[in-house]
Amino acid sequence: QGVLSTLTMSISEAARTVQLDMMETISRLLLNNPRNQHEFRTADGYTRFLQLIDRVTDYSAKENRVFLQDVFDTVFTIAMDGNPERVVGNPDAMRLLVDLACTAASSEVRVHAVRTLHDLLTVNYTNAAVLQSVSGDTVFIELLLDGRESADGSQHIGAELVEALVKLLEYMIFLLSPHNLRPLGHALRSLAASYAAAAP
């Protein structure tokens, strides 16, 4: 526990290459260890991950894109929690991805978070229920509804993020209940069409 607390508190101040090594070490310490997972959550470890990603402002540089991919690969691994059936065993990591999709400073990060969630659903369809359990569906629908247009007429969220969100939600609806939730799928497509119509 001492090692985990030290890593959590000091990761923000470490050099970029060291941060990735520290994340991988944290991932191993969290693996199948509810006690460490609770400690990491209590220490706001996931918030520190979010802040770590937000510190990078330019993802056009190759090294920054590689860093971003490595971070999301690690979060994916943490979410899986070593489950051989590929069912999410650490919902906190999935909740981090939802938070990143909603609040990250970079649109590229937000899109990447949504696509990583889609990957989690792809490896095992029951992960759609896990995403629902952390209110991912509700949060994303509210994001789409609230982000359609600001006071000056500009859009809060970009077309690429809208497309990724709609694809994720439609896939989630399909996996959970393709018949009972079909009207919601139609509503999502209508919402996406309204974004497209508003785009310059």
N, C-alpha and C positions, 0 to 999 in steps of 0.2 A: 504493500500500500504506500509505503514511503516513496518508492520509485515512481509510482503512478502520479502521486501528488506533485512530486518534483517536476516531472515531465509536463504535467498539465499547467503548472504555474510558470514554467520557463520557456515553453515552446514559442511564445510570441516574440521573444527577444533573440531567438537563435537565428543563425544564418539560414538562407533558403535551403541549401542542400541538407543541412542538419535537421531542419524542420521536417522534411520528408522522412528521414530516418527515425525521428522521434515519433511521428505519426504511426509508422509501421510498428514501432515498439509498443506504443499505446494500444494498437490494434491487437497485438499478441497478448497483452495484459488483460484486455477486455474479453478475449475469446472464452466463451463458456464459463464466465466468471461473474455471476450476478452481483456479488459483493463489490467487485471492482467497477462494474457497470454503474452501480448505485453511487459509488464514491465519485466516479467521473462525472456523472450527471449532477450531483450535489455541488461539485466544484466548478460548474458551468463550463465543463470541458468542450461541449458541443458549440457553445457560444464562442469559445476561443477559436475553434475551427472556422466558424463563420467569419470572425474578424480577421483571421489569417488570410482567407481567400479575398476578402474585401480590400486588403492592403495593396493588392496588385490592381493597378488601374488601367494597364495597357496589355490586352491579350492578343495584340497583333504580332508581338514578338514570339518567335518560335519557342524560346526557352520558357516563356510564361505559359504558353499553351501546353507544353509538356508538363509543367508543374501542375497546371489545372487538371489535366488528365490523371496524373499520379495521385492527386488529392482525392478525386472522385473514385478512382479505383480502390483506394484505401477505405473510403466511406462505404463503398459497396461491400467490401470484405467485412467490415465491422457489422454492417446490417445483417449479412448472412450468418454471422456468429458460428461459422464452422458447421452449419446444418447440412448433412449429406443430401437431404431432400431439397435443398435450395429454398427452404422456407425462411423468411426473415425471422431471425431469433432475437434481434436487438432493435425493437421499434424506435428507440431513441435516435438511431442513425437515420431511419426513414423520416422521422420528424425533422431532423436537421435538413434533409433534402427539401422537404416542404418549405421550411423557413428560408432556405437559400433561394428557392424558386420565387418566393414572394418578396423578399427584402434585400437580396444581394444588390450591391451598387452597380455591378456590371450586367448588362443584358445577356452577354455571352455565358456568364456564370449561371444566370437564371434558366436559360435554355438548357444548359448542360445538366442542371439539377433535375429538370423535368424529364429529360431523356434518360438519365440514370434511374429514375423511378420507373420509367417505362421498361427499362432493361430488367429491373427487379420483378416486374409483373410477367415479363416474358419467360424468365427462367422457371417460374412456378406460378400458376394462375391463382393459387390461394393467397399470394401476396397482395392481391387486390383487396382482400378482406382486411389485411393488416393496414394497408393504406387508408382504408375507410375507418379503421379503429383509431387512427391518429387524426381523423377529420380532414384528411387530404382532399377528398371529393368536395366537401362543403367549402373549405378554404379556397380551393381553386375556382369554384363556380362564383364565389363572392369576388374573387380577384378579377375575373372576367367581367362581371357585372359592374363593379366599382371602377374598373379601369378603362371603360369604353371611351369616355371623353371628359376632359377637364374643363374648367370654367372658360378658358380661352379657345376651346374647340380642338385642342391638340389631344392626341391619344397618350394615355399613361403608359401603356405597354405596347411593345413593337409587334409587328405582324408575325415574326418568327416565333416569338414566345406564345402568341395566341394560337398559332398552328400547333405547336408542341403540346400546349395545354389541352386543346380540343381533342387531339389524337389520343392523349393519355386518358382523358375522361371517357371518351367513346370506347376505348379498349377496356377500361375499368367497368363500364356499364355492361359491355358484352360478356365479360368474365363473371360478373356477379349475378346478373339477371337480364338476359337479352330481351325478354318479353315484358316483364313488369316495368322496366325502366326505359323502354323504347321511346316514350314521349319525351323523356329528358334528353335522349340522344338527338331527337329532332330539334329540341330547343337549343341545344349546343350548336348544331349546324346553322340554325337561324342567327344565333349570336355571332358566330364566326363570319357569316355573310354580312352582318351589319358592320363588322370591323372592316371587311374588304371594301364595302361601299363607301366607308368614311375615309379610306386611305387616299392620299393625293395621287 
